[in-house]
Amino acid sequence: MANIGTKTAPQASSTPVMHWVTVRDTTGRPHLEMRWSIPGAHAPLSRAA
């Protein structure tokens, strides 16, 4: 039996995008950190639940 009506979702642009963000270390000093993201991707759920 065939799975009629099921198909894979088209992938969003899978090219990662690089961002520079300012973060603070444990002593409070700011520094730049490189972060990558994939456009159209959702952020993972928080584990703080």
MODELLER restraints for C-alpha pairs under 7 A, 6 or more apart:
rsr = mdl.restraints
at = mdl.atoms
rsr.add(forms.Gaussian(group=physical.xy_distance, feature=features.Distance(at['CA:12:A'], at['CA:39:A']), mean=6.96, stdev=0.5))
rsr.add(forms.Gaussian(group=physical.xy_distance, feature=features.Distance(at['CA:12:A'], at['CA:40:A']), mean=5.83, stdev=0.5))
rsr.add(forms.Gaussian(group=physical.xy_distance, feature=features.Distance(at['CA:13:A'], at['CA:39:A']), mean=6.22, stdev=0.5))
rsr.add(forms.Gaussian(group=physical.xy_distance, feature=features.Distance(at['CA:14:A'], at['CA:38:A']), mean=5.99, stdev=0.5))
rsr.add(forms.Gaussian(group=physical.xy_distance, feature=features.Distance(at['CA:14:A'], at['CA:39:A']), mean=6.98, stdev=0.5))
rsr.add(forms.Gaussian(group=physical.xy_distance, feature=features.Distance(at['CA:15:A'], at['CA:38:A']), mean=6.38, stdev=0.5))
rsr.add(forms.Gaussian(group=physical.xy_distance, feature=features.Distance(at['CA:16:A'], at['CA:36:A']), mean=6.17, stdev=0.5))
rsr.add(forms.Gaussian(group=physical.xy_distance, feature=features.Distance(at['CA:16:A'], at['CA:37:A']), mean=5.42, stdev=0.5))
rsr.add(forms.Gaussian(group=physical.xy_distance, feature=features.Distance(at['CA:16:A'], at['CA:38:A']), mean=4.59, stdev=0.5))
rsr.add(forms.Gaussian(group=physical.xy_distance, feature=features.Distance(at['CA:17:A'], at['CA:36:A']), mean=5.56, stdev=0.5))
rsr.add(forms.Gaussian(group=physical.xy_distance, feature=features.Distance(at['CA:17:A'], at['CA:37:A']), mean=5.27, stdev=0.5))
rsr.add(forms.Gaussian(group=physical.xy_distance, feature=features.Distance(at['CA:17:A'], at['CA:38:A']), mean=6.09, stdev=0.5))
rsr.add(forms.Gaussian(group=physical.xy_distance, feature=features.Distance(at['CA:18:A'], at['CA:34:A']), mean=6.77, stdev=0.5))
rsr.add(forms.Gaussian(group=physical.xy_distance, feature=features.Distance(at['CA:18:A'], at['CA:35:A']), mean=5.76, stdev=0.5))
rsr.add(forms.Gaussian(group=physical.xy_distance, feature=features.Distance(at['CA:18:A'], at['CA:36:A']), mean=4.58, stdev=0.5))
rsr.add(forms.Gaussian(group=physical.xy_distance, feature=features.Distance(at['CA:18:A'], at['CA:37:A']), mean=6.56, stdev=0.5))
rsr.add(forms.Gaussian(group=physical.xy_distance, feature=features.Distance(at['CA:19:A'], at['CA:34:A']), mean=5.81, stdev=0.5))
rsr.add(forms.Gaussian(group=physical.xy_distance, feature=features.Distance(at['CA:19:A'], at['CA:35:A']), mean=5.13, stdev=0.5))
rsr.add(forms.Gaussian(group=physical.xy_distance, feature=features.Distance(at['CA:19:A'], at['CA:36:A']), mean=6.17, stdev=0.5))
rsr.add(forms.Gaussian(group=physical.xy_distance, feature=features.Distance(at['CA:20:A'], at['CA:32:A']), mean=6.22, stdev=0.5))
rsr.add(forms.Gaussian(group=physical.xy_distance, feature=features.Distance(at['CA:20:A'], at['CA:33:A']), mean=5.63, stdev=0.5))
rsr.add(forms.Gaussian(group=physical.xy_distance, feature=features.Distance(at['CA:20:A'], at['CA:34:A']), mean=4.74, stdev=0.5))
rsr.add(forms.Gaussian(group=physical.xy_distance, feature=features.Distance(at['CA:20:A'], at['CA:35:A']), mean=6.15, stdev=0.5))
rsr.add(forms.Gaussian(group=physical.xy_distance, feature=features.Distance(at['CA:21:A'], at['CA:32:A']), mean=5.57, stdev=0.5))
rsr.add(forms.Gaussian(group=physical.xy_distance, feature=features.Distance(at['CA:21:A'], at['CA:33:A']), mean=5.39, stdev=0.5))
rsr.add(forms.Gaussian(group=physical.xy_distance, feature=features.Distance(at['CA:21:A'], at['CA:34:A']), mean=6.48, stdev=0.5))
rsr.add(forms.Gaussian(group=physical.xy_distance, feature=features.Distance(at['CA:22:A'], at['CA:30:A']), mean=6.26, stdev=0.5))
rsr.add(forms.Gaussian(group=physical.xy_distance, feature=features.Distance(at['CA:22:A'], at['CA:31:A']), mean=5.53, stdev=0.5))
rsr.add(forms.Gaussian(group=physical.xy_distance, feature=features.Distance(at['CA:22:A'], at['CA:32:A']), mean=4.61, stdev=0.5))
rsr.add(forms.Gaussian(group=physical.xy_distance, feature=features.Distance(at['CA:22:A'], at['CA:33:A']), mean=6.27, stdev=0.5))
rsr.add(forms.Gaussian(group=physical.xy_distance, feature=features.Distance(at['CA:23:A'], at['CA:30:A']), mean=5.48, stdev=0.5))
rsr.add(forms.Gaussian(group=physical.xy_distance, feature=features.Distance(at['CA:23:A'], at['CA:31:A']), mean=5.60, stdev=0.5))
rsr.add(forms.Gaussian(group=physical.xy_distance, feature=features.Distance(at['CA:23:A'], at['CA:32:A']), mean=6.22, stdev=0.5))
rsr.add(forms.Gaussian(group=physical.xy_distance, feature=features.Distance(at['CA:23:A'], at['CA:33:A']), mean=6.73, stdev=0.5))
rsr.add(forms.Gaussian(group=physical.xy_distance, feature=features.Distance(at['CA:24:A'], at['CA:30:A']), mean=4.28, stdev=0.5))
rsr.add(forms.Gaussian(group=physical.xy_distance, feature=features.Distance(at['CA:24:A'], at['CA:31:A']), mean=6.17, stdev=0.5))
